[in-house]
Amino acid sequence: MKRLANDSPPILYVSESGAGDSTLVFLPGMGGTTRYWQGRVSKLEQNFHVVLVDTLGFGQSPKPRMRYTVARHIDALHETLSSYAPFTLIGHSMGSVLSVAYAAHYPEQVERLVLIGLPYFGNREQTYQHFRNGSVLDRWFFTNVAMAAIACMLTRRVFGRILPYFLRDIPREAAEDLVKHTWRSFTTSLWEVVYNFNLMGAADMLDPLLPVLCLHGDQDKTAPLAGILQLAEERPNWQVEVLAGIDHHPWLRQPGVCTTKVESFLAQNQNARFLLS
């Protein structure tokens, strides 16, 4: 996680709401933006300070020409979020991987973790095999850098305006923002964060007293349930809530259920880490 020489981390785009004393920071998955959450966290805004973030290279955040490693993602998050600490970090998909990495390297800033649709496959080879065995789209889009780059450029320049009409199961605003990235930010984030990052190693670095809630759909084909169950198996502070009939987007499908489970988790674990330390 060493910062490169003369590499000043950019400030990320954030959207703030709510007026509570405790802060909740939300990180979207790959291709997601602040609009993935907006309108679906209104109940939490009543009691918490809610901070929505566009990760580096996506949405309205800067998109520098570089390789989007985990270290660079975390540096940008740290530059942006330090003034809000301490906070509960809530991540979806790639955002949940970055949440684990952030909490591992800045434990003093993170009070609790909520990981939604966390993708864990074991290692790089197993990750690659998972997508190779998936749909035709998965095989071409997620296992071939060149094809992923071409698809990104075509989607952004040619199909961007009509994408919401094809992705009927995704809210229009979230579908519109799926093109707000560059081919570099998408492809290198995919390879560096999803394929190459040692998620198990980062999980082992977490404070053993850190409360962790995992929300996962039992129909999640992008990040199969077996992975999160394996990751949480020997971690007594990890609580896994399985949502029946839900795919990779629990917060889009059942925002009310997710909100209730997060509220219960926050209430149960209020200052628990510090009382036990």
PyRosetta script that sets phi, psi and omega in degrees:
from pyrosetta import init, pose_from_sequence

init()
pose = pose_from_sequence("MKRLANDSPPILYVSESGAGDSTLVFLPGMGGTTRYWQGRVSKLEQNFHVVLVDTLGFGQSPKPRMRYTVARHIDALHETLSSYAPFTLIGHSMGSVLSVAYAAHYPEQVERLVLIGLPYFGNREQTYQHFRNGSVLDRWFFTNVAMAAIACMLTRRVFGRILPYFLRDIPREAAEDLVKHTWRSFTTSLWEVVYNFNLMGAADMLDPLLPVLCLHGDQDKTAPLAGILQLAEERPNWQVEVLAGIDHHPWLRQPGVCTTKVESFLAQNQNARFLLS")
pose.set_psi(1, 19.4)
pose.set_omega(1, 179.1)
pose.set_phi(2, -71.0)
pose.set_psi(2, 137.3)
pose.set_omega(2, 178.6)
pose.set_phi(3, -77.4)
pose.set_psi(3, 137.8)
pose.set_omega(3, 179.1)
pose.set_phi(4, -70.5)
pose.set_psi(4, 150.3)
pose.set_omega(4, 179.1)
pose.set_phi(5, -60.0)
pose.set_psi(5, 138.8)
pose.set_omega(5, 177.6)
pose.set_phi(6, 59.7)
pose.set_psi(6, 21.9)
pose.set_omega(6, -179.6)
pose.set_phi(7, -107.6)
pose.set_psi(7, 93.5)
pose.set_omega(7, -178.3)
pose.set_phi(8, -86.0)
pose.set_psi(8, 119.4)
pose.set_omega(8, -177.6)
pose.set_phi(9, -63.2)
pose.set_psi(9, 136.0)
pose.set_omega(9, 178.4)
pose.set_phi(10, -76.9)
pose.set_psi(10, 158.1)
pose.set_omega(10, 173.9)
pose.set_phi(11, -84.7)
pose.set_psi(11, 132.0)
pose.set_omega(11, -178.0)
pose.set_phi(12, -87.8)
pose.set_psi(12, 159.2)
pose.set_omega(12, 177.3)
pose.set_phi(13, -75.8)
pose.set_psi(13, 132.3)
pose.set_omega(13, 177.0)
pose.set_phi(14, -130.5)
pose.set_psi(14, 154.1)
pose.set_omega(14, 173.4)
pose.set_phi(15, -126.9)
pose.set_psi(15, 126.0)
pose.set_omega(15, -176.1)
pose.set_phi(16, -114.0)
pose.set_psi(16, 146.5)
pose.set_omega(16, 176.5)
pose.set_phi(17, -157.6)
pose.set_psi(17, 172.3)
pose.set_omega(17, 178.8)
pose.set_phi(18, 81.5)
pose.set_psi(18, 167.1)
pose.set_omega(18, -173.9)
pose.set_phi(19, -141.0)
pose.set_psi(19, 25.3)
pose.set_omega(19, -179.7)
pose.set_phi(20, -82.6)
pose.set_psi(20, 168.8)
pose.set_omega(20, 178.3)
pose.set_phi(21, -76.6)
pose.set_psi(21, -29.7)
pose.set_omega(21, 179.6)
pose.set_phi(22, -93.6)
pose.set_psi(22, 145.0)
pose.set_omega(22, -176.6)
pose.set_phi(23, -109.4)
pose.set_psi(23, 135.3)
pose.set_omega(23, 173.4)
pose.set_phi(24, -114.2)
pose.set_psi(24, 124.7)
pose.set_omega(24, 178.4)
pose.set_phi(25, -109.6)
pose.set_psi(25, 127.0)
pose.set_omega(25, -177.3)
pose.set_phi(26, -109.5)
pose.set_psi(26, 128.0)
pose.set_omega(26, 175.6)
pose.set_phi(27, -115.3)
pose.set_psi(27, 122.6)
pose.set_omega(27, -178.9)
pose.set_phi(28, -79.0)
pose.set_psi(28, 170.4)
pose.set_omega(28, 176.1)
pose.set_phi(29, -79.7)
pose.set_psi(29, -176.6)
pose.set_omega(29, -178.0)
pose.set_phi(30, -61.8)
pose.set_psi(30, 125.2)
pose.set_omega(30, -177.6)
pose.set_phi(31, 88.2)
pose.set_psi(31, -12.2)
pose.set_omega(31, 179.4)
pose.set_phi(32, -83.2)
pose.set_psi(32, 161.3)
pose.set_omega(32, 178.9)
pose.set_phi(33, -138.3)
pose.set_psi(33, -173.1)
pose.set_omega(33, 177.5)
pose.set_phi(34, -57.9)
pose.set_psi(34, -28.6)
pose.set_omega(34, -177.0)
pose.set_phi(35, -73.3)
pose.set_psi(35, -10.9)
pose.set_omega(35, 173.5)
pose.set_phi(36, -63.1)
pose.set_psi(36, -33.7)
pose.set_omega(36, -175.9)
pose.set_phi(37, -99.0)
pose.set_psi(37, -31.3)
pose.set_omega(37, -172.5)
pose.set_phi(38, -57.1)
pose.set_psi(38, 134.5)
pose.set_omega(38, -176.7)
pose.set_phi(39, 85.8)
pose.set_psi(39, -7.1)
pose.set_omega(39, -178.7)
pose.set_phi(40, -120.9)
pose.set_psi(40, 7.5)
pose.set_omega(40, 177.8)
pose.set_phi(41, -125.2)
pose.set_psi(41, 18.4)
pose.set_omega(41, -174.0)
pose.set_phi(42, -60.8)
pose.set_psi(42, -36.0)
pose.set_omega(42, 179.8)
pose.set_phi(43, -67.2)
pose.set_psi(43, -38.5)
pose.set_omega(43, 178.4)
pose.set_phi(44, -67.6)
pose.set_psi(44, -31.3)
pose.set_omega(44, 179.9)
pose.set_phi(45, -63.9)
pose.set_psi(45, -20.6)
pose.set_omega(45, -179.7)
pose.set_phi(46, -69.3)
pose.set_psi(46, -27.8)
pose.set_omega(46, -174.2)
pose.set_phi(47, -125.6)
pose.set_psi(47, -5.7)
pose.set_omega(47, -175.9)
pose.set_phi(48, -133.4)
pose.set_psi(48, 154.7)
pose.set_omega(48, 168.6)
pose.set_phi(49, -82.6)
pose.set_psi(49, 114.0)
pose.set_omega(49, -174.0)
pose.set_phi(50, -103.7)
pose.set_psi(50, 126.5)
pose.set_omega(50, 179.2)
pose.set_phi(51, -120.8)
pose.set_psi(51, 116.0)
pose.set_omega(51, 178.0)
pose.set_phi(52, -101.2)
pose.set_psi(52, 137.0)
pose.set_omega(52, -173.6)
pose.set_phi(53, -126.2)
pose.set_psi(53, 138.4)
pose.set_omega(53, 166.0)
pose.set_phi(54, -92.0)
pose.set_psi(54, 120.3)
pose.set_omega(54, -178.5)
pose.set_phi(55, -68.4)
pose.set_psi(55, 163.1)
pose.set_omega(55, -176.7)
pose.set_phi(56, -56.4)
pose.set_psi(56, 127.4)
pose.set_omega(56, 178.3)
pose.set_phi(57, 89.6)
pose.set_psi(57, 1.3)
pose.set_omega(57, -176.4)
pose.set_phi(58, -132.9)
pose.set_psi(58, 156.5)
pose.set_omega(58, 177.1)
pose.set_phi(59, 59.9)
pose.set_psi(59, -130.9)
pose.set_omega(59, -179.3)
pose.set_phi(60, -96.5)
pose.set_psi(60, 5.5)
pose.set_omega(60, 177.0)
pose.set_phi(61, -77.8)
pose.set_psi(61, 160.5)
pose.set_omega(61, 178.8)
pose.set_phi(62, -57.3)
pose.set_psi(62, 150.8)
pose.set_omega(62, -179.6)
pose.set_phi(63, -130.7)
pose.set_psi(63, 67.1)
pose.set_omega(63, -178.6)
pose.set_phi(64, -65.1)
pose.set_psi(64, 155.6)
pose.set_omega(64, 177.2)
pose.set_phi(65, -80.6)
pose.set_psi(65, 99.1)
pose.set_omega(65, -177.4)
pose.set_phi(66, -165.3)
pose.set_psi(66, 177.4)
pose.set_omega(66, 173.5)
pose.set_phi(67, -88.8)
pose.set_psi(67, 126.2)
pose.set_omega(67, -173.6)
pose.set_phi(68, -89.5)
pose.set_psi(68, 78.5)
pose.set_omega(68, 179.3)
pose.set_phi(69, -79.6)
pose.set_psi(69, 166.8)
pose.set_omega(69, 175.6)
pose.set_phi(70, -60.8)
pose.set_psi(70, -40.3)
pose.set_omega(70, -179.6)
pose.set_phi(71, -59.4)
pose.set_psi(71, -42.6)
pose.set_omega(71, -179.3)
pose.set_phi(72, -70.5)
pose.set_psi(72, -38.2)
pose.set_omega(72, 174.8)
pose.set_phi(73, -60.0)
pose.set_psi(73, -46.5)
pose.set_omega(73, -176.6)
pose.set_phi(74, -68.2)
pose.set_psi(74, -38.8)
pose.set_omega(74, 177.3)
pose.set_phi(75, -58.8)
pose.set_psi(75, -44.8)
pose.set_omega(75, -179.6)
pose.set_phi(76, -66.6)
pose.set_psi(76, -39.9)
pose.set_omega(76, 177.4)
pose.set_phi(77, -63.8)
pose.set_psi(77, -42.6)
pose.set_omega(77, -179.9)
pose.set_phi(78, -63.8)
pose.set_psi(78, -42.4)
pose.set_omega(78, 178.6)
pose.set_phi(79, -60.8)
pose.set_psi(79, -34.5)
pose.set_omega(79, -175.6)
pose.set_phi(80, -86.5)
pose.set_psi(80, -37.6)
pose.set_omega(80, -167.8)
pose.set_phi(81, -99.2)
pose.set_psi(81, -13.7)
pose.set_omega(81, -174.1)
pose.set_phi(82, -55.2)
pose.set_psi(82, -35.9)
pose.set_omega(82, -177.7)
pose.set_phi(83, -70.6)
pose.set_psi(83, -15.0)
pose.set_omega(83, 179.6)
pose.set_phi(84, -92.8)
pose.set_psi(84, -11.0)
pose.set_omega(84, -173.7)
pose.set_phi(85, -66.5)
pose.set_psi(85, 150.9)
pose.set_omega(85, -2.7)
pose.set_phi(86, -80.9)
pose.set_psi(86, 156.4)
pose.set_omega(86, -177.5)
pose.set_phi(87, -150.6)
pose.set_psi(87, 164.9)
pose.set_omega(87, 169.7)
pose.set_phi(88, -92.8)
pose.set_psi(88, 129.4)
pose.set_omega(88, -177.0)
pose.set_phi(89, -102.2)
pose.set_psi(89, 122.6)
pose.set_omega(89, -177.6)
pose.set_phi(90, -119.6)
pose.set_psi(90, 115.5)
pose.set_omega(90, -176.8)
pose.set_phi(91, -124.5)
pose.set_psi(91, 149.2)
pose.set_omega(91, 175.5)
pose.set_phi(92, -115.4)
pose.set_psi(92, 131.6)
pose.set_omega(92, 173.7)
pose.set_phi(93, 54.1)
pose.set_psi(93, -118.7)
pose.set_omega(93, 178.2)
pose.set_phi(94, -57.0)
pose.set_psi(94, -35.5)
pose.set_omega(94, 177.7)
pose.set_phi(95, -63.2)
pose.set_psi(95, -28.7)
pose.set_omega(95, 177.4)
pose.set_phi(96, -74.7)
pose.set_psi(96, -34.2)
pose.set_omega(96, 175.2)
pose.set_phi(97, -63.8)
pose.set_psi(97, -46.0)
pose.set_omega(97, 178.3)
pose.set_phi(98, -64.1)
pose.set_psi(98, -31.7)
pose.set_omega(98, 177.4)
pose.set_phi(99, -64.1)
pose.set_psi(99, -43.6)
pose.set_omega(99, 177.5)
pose.set_phi(100, -63.0)
pose.set_psi(100, -44.9)
pose.set_omega(100, -179.8)
pose.set_phi(101, -62.0)
pose.set_psi(101, -41.2)
pose.set_omega(101, -179.4)
pose.set_phi(102, -65.2)
pose.set_psi(102, -47.0)
pose.set_omega(102, -179.0)
pose.set_phi(103, -64.4)
pose.set_psi(103, -31.6)
pose.set_omega(103, 178.7)
pose.set_phi(104, -68.3)
pose.set_psi(104, -34.6)
pose.set_omega(104, -175.8)
pose.set_phi(105, -97.0)
pose.set_psi(105, -20.4)
pose.set_omega(105, 178.5)
pose.set_phi(106, -132.0)
pose.set_psi(106, 62.3)
pose.set_omega(106, -174.4)
pose.set_phi(107, -62.2)
pose.set_psi(107, -27.1)
pose.set_omega(107, -178.9)
pose.set_phi(108, -70.7)
pose.set_psi(108, -15.1)
pose.set_omega(108, -177.5)
pose.set_phi(109, -96.4)
pose.set_psi(109, -19.2)
pose.set_omega(109, -172.0)
pose.set_phi(110, -109.1)
pose.set_psi(110, 118.9)
pose.set_omega(110, 179.9)
pose.set_phi(111, -85.5)
pose.set_psi(111, -36.3)
pose.set_omega(111, -178.1)
pose.set_phi(112, -152.9)
pose.set_psi(112, 158.6)
pose.set_omega(112, 175.2)
pose.set_phi(113, -122.5)
pose.set_psi(113, 137.8)
pose.set_omega(113, 169.1)
pose.set_phi(114, -123.2)
pose.set_psi(114, 117.8)
pose.set_omega(114, -174.6)
pose.set_phi(115, -113.8)
pose.set_psi(115, 116.8)
pose.set_omega(115, -174.8)
pose.set_phi(116, -110.5)
pose.set_psi(116, 120.9)
pose.set_omega(116, 179.8)
pose.set_phi(117, 59.1)
pose.set_psi(117, 42.4)
pose.set_omega(117, -178.5)
pose.set_phi(118, -64.5)
pose.set_psi(118, 121.5)
pose.set_omega(118, -179.7)
pose.set_phi(119, -85.8)
pose.set_psi(119, 112.2)
pose.set_omega(119, 175.8)
pose.set_phi(120, -135.1)
pose.set_psi(120, 126.4)
pose.set_omega(120, -175.4)
pose.set_phi(121, -122.0)
pose.set_psi(121, -5.8)
pose.set_omega(121, 179.3)
pose.set_phi(122, 114.8)
pose.set_psi(122, -59.5)
pose.set_omega(122, 177.9)
pose.set_phi(123, -160.0)
pose.set_psi(123, -179.4)
pose.set_omega(123, -175.9)
pose.set_phi(124, -60.5)
pose.set_psi(124, -43.4)
pose.set_omega(124, -178.1)
pose.set_phi(125, -63.4)
pose.set_psi(125, -41.1)
pose.set_omega(125, 179.7)
pose.set_phi(126, -70.1)
pose.set_psi(126, -33.7)
pose.set_omega(126, 175.8)
pose.set_phi(127, -63.0)
pose.set_psi(127, -48.3)
pose.set_omega(127, 179.7)
pose.set_phi(128, -59.8)
pose.set_psi(128, -43.9)
pose.set_omega(128, -178.5)
pose.set_phi(129, -64.9)
pose.set_psi(129, -36.9)
pose.set_omega(129, 178.5)
pose.set_phi(130, -58.2)
pose.set_psi(130, -48.4)
pose.set_omega(130, -178.2)
pose.set_phi(131, -74.2)
pose.set_psi(131, -30.7)
pose.set_omega(131, 176.0)
pose.set_phi(132, -64.8)
pose.set_psi(132, -31.2)
pose.set_omega(132, -179.6)
pose.set_phi(133, -89.0)
pose.set_psi(133, 1.9)
pose.set_omega(133, -178.2)
pose.set_phi(134, -85.5)
pose.set_psi(134, -154.2)
pose.set_omega(134, -179.1)
pose.set_phi(135, -69.7)
pose.set_psi(135, 170.5)
pose.set_omega(135, 176.8)
pose.set_phi(136, -58.6)
pose.set_psi(136, -40.2)
pose.set_omega(136, 178.3)
pose.set_phi(137, -61.5)
pose.set_psi(137, -43.3)
pose.set_omega(137, 178.5)
pose.set_phi(138, -61.4)
pose.set_psi(138, -44.3)
pose.set_omega(138, -176.9)
pose.set_phi(139, -62.8)
pose.set_psi(139, -42.1)
pose.set_omega(139, -177.5)
pose.set_phi(140, -82.5)
pose.set_psi(140, -37.9)
pose.set_omega(140, -170.8)
pose.set_phi(141, -86.7)
pose.set_psi(141, -34.6)
pose.set_omega(141, -173.0)
pose.set_phi(142, -105.9)
pose.set_psi(142, -3.2)
pose.set_omega(142, -179.3)
pose.set_phi(143, -124.3)
pose.set_psi(143, 7.2)
pose.set_omega(143, -179.2)
pose.set_phi(144, -137.1)
pose.set_psi(144, 112.9)
pose.set_omega(144, -175.5)
pose.set_phi(145, -60.5)
pose.set_psi(145, -45.3)
pose.set_omega(145, -177.3)
pose.set_phi(146, -62.8)
pose.set_psi(146, -45.2)
pose.set_omega(146, -179.7)
pose.set_phi(147, -66.5)
pose.set_psi(147, -37.3)
pose.set_omega(147, 178.0)
pose.set_phi(148, -63.5)
pose.set_psi(148, -41.1)
pose.set_omega(148, 179.3)
pose.set_phi(149, -64.8)
pose.set_psi(149, -44.4)
pose.set_omega(149, 179.2)
pose.set_phi(150, -63.1)
pose.set_psi(150, -43.8)
pose.set_omega(150, 179.7)
pose.set_phi(151, -61.4)
pose.set_psi(151, -40.1)
pose.set_omega(151, 178.5)
pose.set_phi(152, -61.1)
pose.set_psi(152, -47.0)
pose.set_omega(152, -178.2)
pose.set_phi(153, -65.2)
pose.set_psi(153, -41.8)
pose.set_omega(153, 179.3)
pose.set_phi(154, -65.7)
pose.set_psi(154, -43.4)
pose.set_omega(154, -179.3)
pose.set_phi(155, -61.9)
pose.set_psi(155, -44.2)
pose.set_omega(155, -176.7)
pose.set_phi(156, -70.3)
pose.set_psi(156, -41.1)
pose.set_omega(156, -172.3)
pose.set_phi(157, -93.3)
pose.set_psi(157, -27.8)
pose.set_omega(157, -173.6)
pose.set_phi(158, -110.9)
pose.set_psi(158, -47.9)
pose.set_omega(158, -170.6)
pose.set_phi(159, -103.6)
pose.set_psi(159, -0.4)
pose.set_omega(159, -173.9)
pose.set_phi(160, -53.1)
pose.set_psi(160, -44.2)
pose.set_omega(160, -174.9)
pose.set_phi(161, -72.0)
pose.set_psi(161, -25.4)
pose.set_omega(161, -177.3)
pose.set_phi(162, -102.9)
pose.set_psi(162, -2.4)
pose.set_omega(162, -177.7)
pose.set_phi(163, -55.0)
pose.set_psi(163, -43.0)
pose.set_omega(163, 179.9)
pose.set_phi(164, -58.4)
pose.set_psi(164, -25.4)
pose.set_omega(164, -179.4)
pose.set_phi(165, -76.2)
pose.set_psi(165, -22.4)
pose.set_omega(165, 178.0)
pose.set_phi(166, -89.6)
pose.set_psi(166, -32.2)
pose.set_omega(166, -178.6)
pose.set_phi(167, -97.6)
pose.set_psi(167, 71.0)
pose.set_omega(167, -175.2)
pose.set_phi(168, -66.9)
pose.set_psi(168, -23.1)
pose.set_omega(168, -177.4)
pose.set_phi(169, -88.6)
pose.set_psi(169, 1.6)
pose.set_omega(169, 178.0)
pose.set_phi(170, -113.3)
pose.set_psi(170, 132.3)
pose.set_omega(170, 177.7)
pose.set_phi(171, -52.3)
pose.set_psi(171, 144.0)
pose.set_omega(171, -172.9)
pose.set_phi(172, -54.0)
pose.set_psi(172, -45.6)
pose.set_omega(172, -176.7)
pose.set_phi(173, -64.8)
pose.set_psi(173, -36.0)
pose.set_omega(173, 178.2)
pose.set_phi(174, -69.9)
pose.set_psi(174, -39.8)
pose.set_omega(174, 178.6)
pose.set_phi(175, -66.3)
pose.set_psi(175, -39.3)
pose.set_omega(175, 178.8)
pose.set_phi(176, -60.1)
pose.set_psi(176, -37.6)
pose.set_omega(176, -175.5)
pose.set_phi(177, -80.2)
pose.set_psi(177, -6.7)
pose.set_omega(177, 179.6)
pose.set_phi(178, -64.7)
pose.set_psi(178, -14.0)
pose.set_omega(178, 179.4)
pose.set_phi(179, -98.5)
pose.set_psi(179, 2.6)
pose.set_omega(179, -176.5)
pose.set_phi(180, -89.5)
pose.set_psi(180, 68.4)
pose.set_omega(180, 176.8)
pose.set_phi(181, -158.8)
pose.set_psi(181, 179.1)
pose.set_omega(181, 173.1)
pose.set_phi(182, -114.5)
pose.set_psi(182, 165.9)
pose.set_omega(182, 179.1)
pose.set_phi(183, -64.1)
pose.set_psi(183, -30.9)
pose.set_omega(183, 177.6)
pose.set_phi(184, -68.8)
pose.set_psi(184, -46.9)
pose.set_omega(184, -177.1)
pose.set_phi(185, -64.5)
pose.set_psi(185, -36.0)
pose.set_omega(185, -179.4)
pose.set_phi(186, -73.6)
pose.set_psi(186, -54.9)
pose.set_omega(186, -172.7)
pose.set_phi(187, -67.2)
pose.set_psi(187, -43.2)
pose.set_omega(187, -178.1)
pose.set_phi(188, -73.8)
pose.set_psi(188, -31.6)
pose.set_omega(188, 173.3)
pose.set_phi(189, -64.0)
pose.set_psi(189, -41.2)
pose.set_omega(189, 178.1)
pose.set_phi(190, -58.4)
pose.set_psi(190, -50.0)
pose.set_omega(190, -176.1)
pose.set_phi(191, -72.8)
pose.set_psi(191, -40.8)
pose.set_omega(191, -175.0)
pose.set_phi(192, -78.1)
pose.set_psi(192, -39.2)
pose.set_omega(192, -175.1)
pose.set_phi(193, -89.3)
pose.set_psi(193, -44.1)
pose.set_omega(193, -175.5)
pose.set_phi(194, -86.0)
pose.set_psi(194, -45.0)
pose.set_omega(194, -175.1)
pose.set_phi(195, -85.2)
pose.set_psi(195, -50.0)
pose.set_omega(195, -166.6)
pose.set_phi(196, -93.9)
pose.set_psi(196, -15.9)
pose.set_omega(196, -174.8)
pose.set_phi(197, -77.3)
pose.set_psi(197, 136.8)
pose.set_omega(197, 178.6)
pose.set_phi(198, -84.4)
pose.set_psi(198, 84.5)
pose.set_omega(198, -176.5)
pose.set_phi(199, -65.4)
pose.set_psi(199, -39.6)
pose.set_omega(199, 177.7)
pose.set_phi(200, -60.9)
pose.set_psi(200, -42.3)
pose.set_omega(200, 178.9)
pose.set_phi(201, -62.5)
pose.set_psi(201, -41.6)
pose.set_omega(201, 178.1)
pose.set_phi(202, -65.8)
pose.set_psi(202, -40.1)
pose.set_omega(202, 178.1)
pose.set_phi(203, -62.6)
pose.set_psi(203, -35.4)
pose.set_omega(203, 178.1)
pose.set_phi(204, -68.1)
pose.set_psi(204, -24.3)
pose.set_omega(204, -179.8)
pose.set_phi(205, -81.3)
pose.set_psi(205, -14.6)
pose.set_omega(205, -177.2)
pose.set_phi(206, -63.9)
pose.set_psi(206, 148.3)
pose.set_omega(206, 172.7)
pose.set_phi(207, -55.1)
pose.set_psi(207, 123.5)
pose.set_omega(207, -178.0)
pose.set_phi(208, -62.2)
pose.set_psi(208, -14.8)
pose.set_omega(208, 178.6)
pose.set_phi(209, -94.8)
pose.set_psi(209, -2.8)
pose.set_omega(209, -177.3)
pose.set_phi(210, -70.8)
pose.set_psi(210, 119.0)
pose.set_omega(210, 178.0)
pose.set_phi(211, -70.6)
pose.set_psi(211, 134.2)
pose.set_omega(211, -178.0)
pose.set_phi(212, -131.3)
pose.set_psi(212, 126.8)
pose.set_omega(212, 174.3)
pose.set_phi(213, -112.2)
pose.set_psi(213, 129.1)
pose.set_omega(213, 176.8)
pose.set_phi(214, -112.8)
pose.set_psi(214, 122.1)
pose.set_omega(214, 174.5)
pose.set_phi(215, -106.0)
pose.set_psi(215, 124.3)
pose.set_omega(215, -173.2)
pose.set_phi(216, -145.9)
pose.set_psi(216, 132.0)
pose.set_omega(216, 176.9)
pose.set_phi(217, -79.2)
pose.set_psi(217, 139.6)
pose.set_omega(217, -179.8)
pose.set_phi(218, -75.7)
pose.set_psi(218, -8.2)
pose.set_omega(218, 177.4)
pose.set_phi(219, -108.0)
pose.set_psi(219, 19.7)
pose.set_omega(219, -178.3)
pose.set_phi(220, -75.0)
pose.set_psi(220, 109.2)
pose.set_omega(220, 178.8)
pose.set_phi(221, -91.1)
pose.set_psi(221, -21.2)
pose.set_omega(221, 178.3)
pose.set_phi(222, -73.6)
pose.set_psi(222, -43.8)
pose.set_omega(222, 178.5)
pose.set_phi(223, -129.4)
pose.set_psi(223, 87.4)
pose.set_omega(223, -174.5)
pose.set_phi(224, -55.5)
pose.set_psi(224, 145.4)
pose.set_omega(224, -177.6)
pose.set_phi(225, -57.6)
pose.set_psi(225, -33.8)
pose.set_omega(225, -177.0)
pose.set_phi(226, -57.7)
pose.set_psi(226, -33.5)
pose.set_omega(226, -178.7)
pose.set_phi(227, -64.3)
pose.set_psi(227, -48.3)
pose.set_omega(227, -178.4)
pose.set_phi(228, -69.6)
pose.set_psi(228, -33.6)
pose.set_omega(228, 177.0)
pose.set_phi(229, -64.5)
pose.set_psi(229, -38.7)
pose.set_omega(229, 177.2)
pose.set_phi(230, -66.1)
pose.set_psi(230, -42.9)
pose.set_omega(230, -177.9)
pose.set_phi(231, -65.4)
pose.set_psi(231, -36.0)
pose.set_omega(231, -175.9)
pose.set_phi(232, -89.0)
pose.set_psi(232, -7.5)
pose.set_omega(232, -169.9)
pose.set_phi(233, -54.3)
pose.set_psi(233, -46.5)
pose.set_omega(233, -176.1)
pose.set_phi(234, -108.2)
pose.set_psi(234, 27.5)
pose.set_omega(234, 179.2)
pose.set_phi(235, -122.4)
pose.set_psi(235, 93.1)
pose.set_omega(235, -174.0)
pose.set_phi(236, -62.4)
pose.set_psi(236, -20.2)
pose.set_omega(236, 179.2)
pose.set_phi(237, -86.0)
pose.set_psi(237, -0.8)
pose.set_omega(237, 177.8)
pose.set_phi(238, -95.8)
pose.set_psi(238, 122.4)
pose.set_omega(238, 179.1)
pose.set_phi(239, -108.5)
pose.set_psi(239, 122.9)
pose.set_omega(239, -178.8)
pose.set_phi(240, -106.6)
pose.set_psi(240, 122.8)
pose.set_omega(240, 175.7)
pose.set_phi(241, -110.8)
pose.set_psi(241, 115.1)
pose.set_omega(241, -178.8)
pose.set_phi(242, -94.0)
pose.set_psi(242, 126.6)
pose.set_omega(242, -178.4)
pose.set_phi(243, -101.9)
pose.set_psi(243, 115.2)
pose.set_omega(243, -174.9)
pose.set_phi(244, -68.8)
pose.set_psi(244, 135.2)
pose.set_omega(244, 175.6)
pose.set_phi(245, 74.0)
pose.set_psi(245, 12.5)
pose.set_omega(245, -175.2)
pose.set_phi(246, -109.1)
pose.set_psi(246, 142.2)
pose.set_omega(246, -179.1)
pose.set_phi(247, -91.8)
pose.set_psi(247, -143.1)
pose.set_omega(247, -174.6)
pose.set_phi(248, -79.3)
pose.set_psi(248, -0.8)
pose.set_omega(248, -174.9)
pose.set_phi(249, -126.0)
pose.set_psi(249, 65.3)
pose.set_omega(249, -179.2)
pose.set_phi(250, -56.2)
pose.set_psi(250, -39.7)
pose.set_omega(250, -175.3)
pose.set_phi(251, -71.5)
pose.set_psi(251, -25.1)
pose.set_omega(251, 175.5)
pose.set_phi(252, -80.1)
pose.set_psi(252, -37.4)
pose.set_omega(252, -175.4)
pose.set_phi(253, -78.1)
pose.set_psi(253, -43.7)
pose.set_omega(253, -175.9)
pose.set_phi(254, -137.1)
pose.set_psi(254, 67.0)
pose.set_omega(254, -178.1)
pose.set_phi(255, -60.7)
pose.set_psi(255, -34.4)
pose.set_omega(255, 179.4)
pose.set_phi(256, -65.8)
pose.set_psi(256, -44.3)
pose.set_omega(256, 178.8)
pose.set_phi(257, -63.7)
pose.set_psi(257, -44.4)
pose.set_omega(257, 179.7)
pose.set_phi(258, -62.9)
pose.set_psi(258, -42.3)
pose.set_omega(258, 179.2)
pose.set_phi(259, -61.1)
pose.set_psi(259, -44.6)
pose.set_omega(259, -179.9)
pose.set_phi(260, -61.8)
pose.set_psi(260, -42.8)
pose.set_omega(260, -179.6)
pose.set_phi(261, -67.3)
pose.set_psi(261, -37.5)
pose.set_omega(261, 178.2)
pose.set_phi(262, -67.9)
pose.set_psi(262, -43.3)
pose.set_omega(262, 178.3)
pose.set_phi(263, -60.0)
pose.set_psi(263, -43.3)
pose.set_omega(263, 179.0)
pose.set_phi(264, -63.5)
pose.set_psi(264, -43.0)
pose.set_omega(264, 178.5)
pose.set_phi(265, -62.1)
pose.set_psi(265, -44.0)
pose.set_omega(265, -179.8)
pose.set_phi(266, -64.7)
pose.set_psi(266, -40.3)
pose.set_omega(266, -180.0)
pose.set_phi(267, -67.0)
pose.set_psi(267, -40.1)
pose.set_omega(267, -178.4)
pose.set_phi(268, -69.4)
pose.set_psi(268, -30.2)
pose.set_omega(268, -172.8)
pose.set_phi(269, -112.4)
pose.set_psi(269, 24.2)
pose.set_omega(269, 178.8)
pose.set_phi(270, -64.9)
pose.set_psi(270, 112.8)
pose.set_omega(270, 179.7)
pose.set_phi(271, 61.2)
pose.set_psi(271, 13.6)
pose.set_omega(271, -177.1)
pose.set_phi(272, -60.8)
pose.set_psi(272, -38.9)
pose.set_omega(272, -177.8)
pose.set_phi(273, -62.5)
pose.set_psi(273, -39.9)
pose.set_omega(273, -175.9)
pose.set_phi(274, -80.4)
pose.set_psi(274, -27.7)
pose.set_omega(274, 176.9)
pose.set_phi(275, -69.7)
pose.set_psi(275, -31.7)
pose.set_omega(275, -177.6)
pose.set_phi(276, -88.2)
pose.set_psi(276, -16.2)
pose.set_omega(276, -175.9)
pose.set_phi(277, -82.0)
pose.dump_pdb("model.pdb")
